[in-house]
Amino acid sequence: MSVATSLTGFSSSFTWTPRRTDPGLSAREVEVLLAWITNDHKTAVSEALFIAPGTVNTHLSRIRAKYSGVGRPASTKAALLARAVQDGLIGLDEL
């Protein structure tokens, strides 16, 4: 039985809203995330993107907050890598 079929008996006031799982990263946040995933150090990221190391940290903090905000916490680099793969931002063959 499909969800739609099973919900037909409920009143019309019931509204189902799908849970948002896309963290809504900006293009620059994606760029910083991918640079960080593919580099060993934040210093290398800051040099490659011509930004200060503190700016790299700020971007990563905001990225983590956005993932947490949609119920997909990513407190480590490995967790952020997993989220990037899940979201199709990077493929395993690119690592």
Summary of the structure (lengths in Angstrom):
residues: 95
radius of gyration: 18.1
end to end distance: 41.3
largest distance: 59.4
contacts: 218
relative contact order: 0.16
helix: 57%
strand: 0%
